Amino acid sequence: MGVVRNIQIKLDVPEDAHTVLDETFEQFRYAAQYVSDYGWAGDPTEIVTNQGDLNSATYDDVRSNTDLHSNHVQSARSLAAEALDNCQGRIFDGKKASKPTFRGTVVVYGTRTITYNDDHCTLAAVDGRVRAEYVTPEDDEGTPSEEYWDSDEWERKEATLHKRDDDYYLHVAVEKDPDTDASTVENGAVLGVDLNVDGYLAVTSTGAFLGNADYLNHKRNEYERRRGSLQQTGTRSAHLTIQSIGDTFARWSDDYLHRVSKAIVQEARRNDCSAIAFEDLENIRERISNASKFQQWAFRTIQEYTEYKAEEYGILVADVAPKYTSQRCSHGECGFTHEDNRAGDKFECLNCGTELHADYNAARNIGWRLVQHWLTSGAGRANCQVALKSGMLNANGEYSPAESIGQSGSPLASPPL
């Protein structure tokens, strides 16, 4: 199975084509709603979710009542079937569900209803096809446009067309074969990652200190203070400003976490790691019970983005449920665990005297715990090791030095401690 990414491309649609696209949006919405209305029933045993049954019952009616391309009718049916299936699942789980209602402006495009060209695409509509040129940033370095859209490695697949504030956007799925040269090997190295609510946002077992949790929290607090002040004002202008600054902060924080996750994957590739280990999110919530919902969201997002990016290179992302990762000595065969080993950012083993940055020590333990899990579960990775700042450590505590490993070249990284 290939690696899939979803990117957004703005379209320049000629003014005289707006009406026909708007009518296509409306007819596509009608088609999806028609199928939804037919398939819906309050009793979960009566809801129709099978696409073949829905197609037989609704296809001819929708085709005769709209000017949609036949593939658009099928796409609308599939969209409704998925929504009905989700409703049925909620009802079976004892949750409330109401009939799917389709609003807004969206049309699903498949390979027969969209044609991609170098600088433009053509879109099937209710009155022929519409030509729309791509609008890409003048400087697209480091953007999804450069990384996926302009790359010959990625094939453009299905898409959805959206309209927001009178502008048209295409959300395109692009796909490529996974990087087999970097695929997960049977016996590989593990990169451990420790996430934090203050100080460095992420610390790896190779000694990369990534991001700044204090800065992220500061930006969040600034946004909250400004939003609170505007809420007290209560005017329409203040309400619009709240929406604007909320969108701005959401984009900024999302981009920041994207860059942190990208740096983690780069660190794994730099050290030839076949897996990345995080502490289980449930464990994190218990360990930092005073963490805000925002901080918990940030941790979850970093893990999701890391898994998303690592997939491209065949790198496994796994959760471990370690106990005492901040209290256990990660040096060689020591493993001595005591709450007094750690004091703030400093870790000093009471048994062997090893001194490390506390988060770096925890990251090493997280990676080590995944290696231990592989061995005890019979996963077939007998020679797996934890990647450290200057070598490798296997599950038996045996250390193999390397001349150069774990060079933290990420722009988000400070010199390893």
KEDO-331279 format. One record per residue (C-alpha): x negated, z, y. Coordinates in steps of 0.001 Angstrom, whole numbers, padded with zeros to 6 digits, always signed. Layout:
// KEDO-331279
XZY;...
***
This chain:
// KEDO-331279
+000000+000000+000000;-001314-000924+003419;-001936+001308+006396;+000875+001027+008994;+000789+001847+012695;+003555+001572+015297;+002698+000476+018816;+004667-000306+021954;+004280-003559+023872;+006048-004225+027170;+007703-007627+027494;+008156-009879+030498;+011634-011290+029930;+012832-014062+032272;+015641-012942+034558;+018037-015558+033224;+017580-014192+029662;+018603-010617+030483;+022293-011289+029988;+021883-012847+026564;+019632-010014+025375;+022052-007421+026727;+024858-009105+024798;+022636-009073+021679;+022153-005322+022118;+025914-004815+022368;+026753-006949+019349;+024048-005313+017242;+025458-001906+018199;+028938-003114+017264;+027677-004337+013870;+025975-001042+013017;+029044+000921+014128;+031382-001288+012122;+029397-000593+008948;+029186+003103+009781;+032938+003343+010313;+033582+001714+006944;+031133+003897+005057;+032076+007217+006616;+034253+009850+004974;+034337+013596+005473;+033950+014192+001725;+030304+013632+000662;+031501+012138-002624;+033288+009376-000729;+030667+008347+001830;+029449+004837+001016;+025667+004585+001321;+024854+001771-001120;+023701-001259+000875;+025158-003697-001650;+028603-002116-001386;+028406-001954+002401;+027292-005573+002562;+030156-006804+000370;+032720-004915+002432;+031483-005667+005957;+029202-008726+006098;+031853-011419+006466;+033798-009460+009085;+030718-008761+011180;+029550-012374+010964;+032943-013677+012077;+033263-011156+014920;+029761-011613+016366;+027259-014342+017175;+024409-012420+015524;+021782-014044+013331;+022469-013292+009655;+019279-011212+009454;+020431-009122+012420;+023663-008405+010556;+021618-007240+007571;+019360-005115+009787;+022381-003458+011406;+023823-002745+007948;+020517-001196+006813;+020395+000966+009945;+023938+002228+009318;+023268+002804+005605;+020245+004969+006413;+022262+007007+008915;+025103+007480+006400;+022641+008539+003715;+021161+011151+006061;+024654+012495+006771;+025454+012723+003074;+022234+014627+002470;+023062+017125+005225;+026546+017735+003781;+025177+018283+000288;+022738+020802+001790;+025673+022721+003255;+024997+021597+006816;+027369+020025+009309;+027358+016280+009829;+029479+013908+011871;+029989+010177+011570;+026973+008234+012860;+027644+006859+016312;+025402+004123+017711;+024708+004023+021406;+021986+002732+023663;+020095-000522+023526;+018154-001340+020392;+017884-004359+018100;+015895-004441+014865;+013813-007597+014328;+012473-008828+011002;+010100-011636+010141;+012870-014242+010460;+014199-013073+013819;+010915-012681+015695;+007953-015021+015990;+004637-013673+017285;+002317-015921+019280;-000954-015209+021078;+000548-014425+024476;+004286-014321+023817;+006978-013868+021196;+010338-015506+020627;+013348-013351+019809;+016547-014402+018070;+019550-013656+020287;+023282-014391+020323;+022600-017665+022143;+019500-019202+020624;+016037-017680+021062;+014460-015937+024038;+010790-016319+024934;+009073-013204+026315;+005440-012780+027334;+003428-009682+026429;+002485-007325+029264;-000788-005583+028395;-002949-003377+030643;-005716-005142+032532;-008124-002568+031154;-006956-001893+027609;-010192-000337+026360;-009382+002488+023957;-005630+001779+024053;-003414+000883+021090;-003262-002613+022582;-007004-003064+022067;-007255-001160+018779;-004296-002709+016939;-002571-005475+018880;-005657-007546+019729;-007350-006960+016380;-007376-009633+013680;-007394-006865+011041;-003802-005826+011784;-000811-007974+010830;+002316-007782+012973;+005418-006924+010986;+008967-005818+011850;+009848-004580+015323;+012610-002989+017371;+013509-004138+020847;+014439-001482+023414;+015557-001556+027035;+014713+001269+029438;+015195+001214+033211;+015776-002563+033119;+012471-003153+031312;+012135-004426+027746;+009784-002920+025180;+008901-004035+021692;+007991-001342+019154;+005971-003204+016548;+004790-002112+013107;+001289-003423+012400;-000310-003218+008969;-003704-003695+007358;-005311-002989+004011;-006964+000448+003792;-010722+000689+004230;-011748+000694+000583;-015399+001333+001435;-014423+004730+002806;-011732+005507+000252;-011519+008942-001264;-014104+009330-003999;-013830+011553-007031;-016693+013778-005946;-016771+014009-002164;-017557+016186+000805;-014955+018288+002602;-014761+018874+006340;-013191+022256+007111;-011302+022610+010417;-010316+025860+012146;-007628+025706+014886;-007410+028279+017667;-005050+029445+020413;-007923+030134+022810;-011472+028976+023268;-012181+025784+021361;-009047+024075+020077;-010669+022899+016851;-013981+023814+015223;-015338+021970+012179;-017528+023129+009328;-020196+020715+010599;-020442+022599+013877;-018378+020337+016125;-016514+022310+018809;-013627+020127+019953;-011109+020419+022764;-010297+023371+024966;-007311+025525+024005;-007561+027520+027242;-007327+024318+029304;-004359+023076+027251;-002568+026404+027750;-003429+026367+031465;-001889+022924+031910;+001211+024079+030033;+001528+027190+032210;+001142+025099+035366;+003966+022847+034219;+006197+025828+033357;+005608+027463+036760;+006423+024275+038627;+009503+023627+036501;+010744+027169+037119;+010320+026772+040851;+012228+023475+040852;+015032+024945+038749;+015557+027615+041394;+015897+024869+044010;+018772+023349+042048;+019057+020071+043955;+019480+016652+042339;+016067+015665+043653;+014541+018754+042020;+016263+017890+038742;+014808+014386+038807;+011379+015807+039603;+011657+018182+036625;+012291+015200+034369;+009347+013331+035872;+006801+016139+035568;+008086+016906+032069;+007459+013332+030979;+004037+013366+032626;+002984+016582+030909;+004326+015391+027547;+002289+012184+027797;-000825+014067+028880;-000660+016714+026134;+000159+014131+023485;-002840+012034+024536;-005111+015098+024553;-004113+016035+021005;-004542+012432+019923;-008126+012520+021183;-008847+015820+019433;-007496+014483+016135;-009480+011274+016572;-012642+013313+017117;-011949+015261+013903;-011650+012043+011905;-014800+010671+013530;-016622+013849+012535;-015434+013426+008943;-016617+009818+008850;-019940+010698+010484;-020612+013142+007673;-019298+010903+004862;-016463+013305+004094;-013709+012198+001747;-011342+015022+002736;-010389+017177+005724;-009091+020704+005135;-006831+022655+007505;-005384+026098+007130;-001750+025941+006057;+000552+026031+009107;+002552+028921+007665;-000672+030892+007359;-001558+030057+010928;+001791+031363+012176;+001250+034627+010327;-002325+035010+011508;-001490+034315+015144;+002037+035696+015277;+001806+035937+019049;+001207+032199+019404;+003731+030376+021552;+005995+027646+020224;+003912+025217+022251;+000693+026313+020550;+002319+026053+017125;+003528+022577+018056;-000001+021660+019149;-001459+022760+015803;+001187+020870+013861;+000644+017767+015985;-003140+017837+015533;-002701+017990+011766;-000113+015201+011745;-002221+012942+013979;-005341+013664+011944;-003570+012714+008726;-002205+009601+010395;-005648+008475+011581;-007533+009553+008442;-005254+007441+006257;-006817+004293+007725;-010190+005278+006273;-008928+006598+002955;-009700+010202+003908;-007478+012866+002362;-006023+015572+004620;-005103+018760+002759;-003744+022202+003592;-005225+025338+002091;-003813+028851+002188;-006939+030955+002564;-006970+034666+003091;-009535+036347+005297;-011165+033106+006465;-012248+034884+009642;-013566+037947+007761;-015413+036331+004847;-019104+035460+005091;-019553+031741+004467;-023322+031957+003947;-024530+030713+000563;-023548+032967-002324;-022728+035977-000141;-018967+035785+000417;-018778+039407+001580;-015388+040057+003194;-014710+042821+005689;-012641+043055+008883;-015648+044438+010775;-017638+041274+010081;-015930+039639+013059;-015843+040805+016653;-014310+038263+019023;-016235+035005+018855;-019129+036592+017008;-019432+036851+013235;-022127+039081+011734;-022011+039799+008020;-022403+043510+007258;-023855+042606+003866;-026421+039831+004420;-026759+039884+008208;-025765+036230+008752;-024758+035565+012370;-022487+032639+013213;-019881+031659+015746;-016706+033186+014270;-014673+029969+014396;-017506+027980+012817;-017669+030553+010022;-013887+030249+009513;-014067+026437+009374;-016730+026659+006671;-014506+029014+004674;-011506+026683+005013;-013526+023768+003648;-014955+025971+000895;-011461+027070-000146;-010360+023457-000697;-013451+022854-002846;-012583+025963-004856;-009003+024726-005262;-010219+021369-006583;-012399+023054-009172;-009809+025548-010407;-006993+022952-010488;-009046+020506-012558;-008857+017823-009883;-011946+016112-011283;-014215+016651-008290;-016925+018615-010054;-019597+017854-007462;-017486+018367-004344;-019112+020198-001432;-018395+021520+002038;-020059+019572+004841;-022025+021941+007093;-023982+021506+010296;-027248+020875+008465;-026400+020240+004838;-023885+020725+002033;-022548+023833+000281;-020927+023608-003150;-018317+025926-004634;-021014+028000-006340;-022601+028829-003013;-025578+026524-003572;-026844+024998-000337;-028455+021563-000050;-030130+020944+003319;-030144+017559+005032;-032412+016341+007802;-029609+015110+010000;-025957+015862+009473;-023050+016841+011650;-024240+015427+014972;-021288+016097+017239;-021154+012962+019320;-017528+013228+020351;-016874+013283+024109;-014671+016336+023487;-017413+018257+021725;-019822+020761+023209;-023241+021346+021637;-022805+023106+018271;-023374+026851+018358;
***
